[in-house]
Amino acid sequence: MASYEKLFDTLGLRTWCDAGATGGPMTLSELVSKAGGKTAEGEAIPFPSLDVLHKACGAFPRTRDMTAGLERFFLDVKDPIKVVLDPLTQPLSWALRNSIEVMQSLPWWAAIIILVAIAQFAGRRVGVTLFVLASFLGLAFIDHFGYAMETLAIILVCTVICVLIGVPIGIAMSRSNTLERWLTPVLDMLQTLPTFVYLIPLIFLFSVTEPKLYGIAIILYAIVPSIRLTNLGIRLVDGDVLEAADAFGMTSRQKLLRVQLPLALPNIMAGINQTIMLSLSMVVIASLVSAPGLGTLVLRGINKLELGVGLVAGLGIVVLAIVLDRVSRAALQRVNKMHQPGA
């Protein structure tokens, strides 16, 4: 440590260092040392981290000062952000709450008939339809049907919102290279950010009892594939096809609606499939902030060490994931066949 103190003395910064010295909280190494543990301070020349530089020059902030400052900044801007976000996100709470109530109000037989009919209409494959029927009958047999319906309602609302927002953004990215360059780092961050981190700022902004808290987290986590694959699908449209559209005198809007979107539909459907899967994975994590459904049973199994409850609920989530994946894949295959030559 003395090497850094000599460095500041040599540069003539000792007065500045001493003037900026503050007490501040103890660093982790100081806490360990106080508790009688060993630290890594035996190194000849430690890495010049904030804590190390603070010991040599008190004007440098500690790492804990930096994190505390970030927290203070977030708390300062919390109220102005809430004034803007509350009215904008309130429809999301309404949609989630009402969709869950609708799912819960349906008789079990009516809900199963509707779900099986949707599966048959989407994929037109008897095997997939029978699998959907058997899966939901199995969930009902073990008294997990109601929880599965709550999870399904959340996924439905969040997926629809992801598509309504993500597809237009993907279209805009495909038409502007500048927008693509600006949005790509944001999408990379959303795609790589750990799932639990999504919940941290939202807990500060919204009450844990508000459905929009977990709804926003699910949407932010699941919207990326819809944006990326919509952009990719439109960009992969054959240039010769676009030249032919130009030769027929199509406007930019006509080319988009009649040529690019239909040809990009398989990629868009693949993005929707991935969005559904990511929504399902995030809805389990969202049970930590009062999201209902099968995730609450998994959380109960963890908190109360009820192994059977957690495993059965986890298997229910797996079954629901397979159902959603098979139905969406069957719909994707149907769309691909429709766009094959001679179909």
HELIX and SHEET records of a PDB file:
HELIX    1   1 ALA A    2  THR A   10  1                                   9    
HELIX    2   2 ARG A   14  ALA A   19  1                                   6    
HELIX    3   3 LEU A   28  LYS A   34  1                                   7    
HELIX    4   4 LEU A   50  ALA A   56  1                                   7    
HELIX    5   5 THR A   63  SER A  105  1                                  43    
HELIX    6   6 TRP A  108  GLY A  123  1                                  16    
HELIX    7   7 VAL A  126  PHE A  141  1                                  16    
HELIX    8   8 PHE A  145  ARG A  175  1                                  31    
HELIX    9   9 ASN A  177  THR A  192  1                                  16    
HELIX   10  10 THR A  195  LEU A  205  1                                  11    
HELIX   11  11 PRO A  211  ALA A  222  1                                  12    
HELIX   12  12 VAL A  224  ARG A  235  1                                  12    
HELIX   13  13 GLY A  239  ALA A  247  1                                   9    
HELIX   14  14 SER A  252  LYS A  255  1                                   4    
HELIX   15  15 LEU A  256  GLN A  260  3                                   5    
HELIX   16  16 LEU A  261  ILE A  285  1                                  25    
HELIX   17  17 ALA A  286  VAL A  289  5                                   4    
HELIX   18  18 LEU A  294  ASN A  303  1                                  10    
HELIX   19  19 LEU A  307  MET A  338  1                                  32    
END                                                                             
